[in-house]
């Protein structure tokens, strides 16, 4: 009986943790794609490189 109460308490706690994060996932997903993205550019002093030549 003692272990059944403990297991029930743990199960309720797990379900509470699971359902508490549902709204946050959707918000974080939309916030991630609303951010502006940086576009990196690489500027080199040469227009052509030979095979085996280091950049």
C-alpha positions as CSV (number, residue, x, y, z in Angstrom):
1,X,0.0,0.0,0.0
2,X,2.9,2.3,0.8
3,X,4.5,1.8,-2.6
4,X,1.2,2.3,-4.4
5,X,0.8,5.7,-3.0
6,X,4.3,6.6,-3.8
7,X,3.9,5.4,-7.4
8,X,0.6,7.3,-7.8
9,X,2.3,10.5,-6.5
10,X,5.1,10.1,-8.9
11,X,2.8,9.4,-11.8
12,X,0.7,12.5,-11.0
13,X,3.9,14.6,-10.8
14,X,5.2,13.3,-14.2
15,X,1.9,14.1,-15.9
16,X,1.9,17.6,-14.3
17,X,5.4,18.2,-15.6
18,X,4.4,16.9,-19.1
19,X,1.4,19.2,-19.5
20,X,3.1,22.2,-18.0
21,X,5.4,22.5,-21.0
22,X,3.0,22.2,-23.8
23,X,2.3,25.9,-24.2
24,X,6.0,26.8,-23.9
25,X,7.0,24.5,-26.8
26,X,4.7,26.2,-29.3
27,X,5.8,29.7,-28.1
28,X,9.5,28.8,-28.3
29,X,9.0,27.3,-31.8
30,X,7.3,30.4,-33.2
31,X,9.8,32.8,-31.4
32,X,12.7,30.9,-32.9
33,X,11.5,31.4,-36.5
34,X,10.5,35.0,-36.0
35,X,14.1,36.0,-35.2
36,X,16.2,37.7,-37.8
37,X,19.0,35.6,-39.2
38,X,22.6,36.7,-39.7
39,X,24.1,36.1,-43.1
40,X,27.9,35.6,-43.0
41,X,30.0,36.7,-45.9
42,X,33.6,35.7,-46.6
43,X,35.8,38.2,-48.3
44,X,39.0,36.9,-49.9
45,X,41.7,38.8,-51.6
46,X,41.9,36.4,-54.5
47,X,39.3,35.3,-57.1
48,X,40.8,32.0,-57.9
49,X,42.6,29.3,-55.9
50,X,44.6,26.4,-57.2
51,X,44.1,22.9,-56.0
52,X,45.9,22.2,-52.8
53,X,46.4,25.9,-52.1
54,X,45.5,27.1,-48.6
55,X,42.9,29.8,-48.2
